[in-house]
């Protein structure tokens, strides 16, 4: 599957109306099927017969009253469900950041709940239109009406479950854990067991290929582009990576030598959109976690415990990366590099994780101390000296911020002790 198709599928996942629409369509088809079974007498089955009727057994007037009650109640509950969802989105936007709304909107469970209520409403309407009294050539679809009763009972259970789900989903620890799972999946997808070929060219050369429109890089089909470059004996050097914003007319790649059809191949391999996407961007989930921590550290919320929890989860991500190798951005074909593209390195990941939290945690002894503890634990797991040096750089930045902003001598002394512990741990790990 191409990267462009995957990007479109991810966009479809952000459409809150898509799953409810599919559920409603399924319920409409189910209603038509139930009415058809009533009239077709498949395999001699007659739903109106007393011997075979195990569901609804009333007449036309009772059927109309029952279906009307099911339809009216479910459309009312659907409106309530939508209002609860909007309230949860408002709370999440205010306390955790607007970029976290994507996680709630993409939640298939919230979409399915709304679809069940709307689908039951549509089912009842579709069956209601077929009920006819004695004056109208009598017809009562007993089987389809029984289906409406079943759907109504399912809707009752769904409502109880939805209240529980929405109450737990807005819990900050639940949100952090969900984003952490996305981050772990991104780490597994963007790291490898063996090291790749290192980049050696100091600067890109050749013909520049400019973007025809602006937007965020959502996905890059590097495999297809590498195959094209190999077939045309060319070398492509991309200048952007997923998550970068590309202004209109900006040169996104250099090609050497000049080859016919290069612009179409390169622009076709880079998918731009109006917002960043998590599809190929390993820093996407990191930015979401950092936003939660920064919001928690704002004066209006002042929740250092949440910021400390985020730091713990970020440390877990670094420990998962420790035994693995990050991508180098060099794609080989027949043993020769045909495509070079920028990727996130270890320094960039650490910067994305810790810079903004440290800058907004000035004076928060709890968060600064938690950062030093987490860095020490990661250093104990990490075996590469270059990565340990990067962790030491961030530990030094944390203690520098503490010396500048922490006024209490006992608090500062505690942070100094933690920093010395980090240094001792890093030396033992490097030995």
Buried (B, 14 or more C-beta within 10 A) or exposed (E): EBBBEBBBEBBEBEEBEEBBBBBBEBBBEBBBBBBEBBEEEEEEEBBBEEEEBEBBBEEBEBBBEBBEEBBEBBBEBBEEBBEBBEEBBEEBBEBBBEBBBBBBBBBEEBBBBBBBBBBBBBBBBBBBEBBBBEEEEEBBBBBBBBBBBEBBEBBEEBBEEBEEBBEEBBEBEEBBEBBBEBBBEBBEEBBEEEEBEEBEEEEBEBBEBBBEEEBBBBBBBBBBBBBBBBEBEBBBBBBBBBBBEBEEEBBBBBBEEEBEEBBEBBBBBBBBBEEBBBBBBBBBBBBBBBBBBBBBBEEEBEBBEBBBBBBBBBBBBBBBBBEBBBBBBBBEBEEEBBBBBBBBBBBBBBBBBBEBBBEBBBBBBEBBBBBBBBBBBBBBBBEBEEBBEBBBBBBEBBBEBBEEBBEEEEBBEBBBEBBEBBBEBBEEBBE
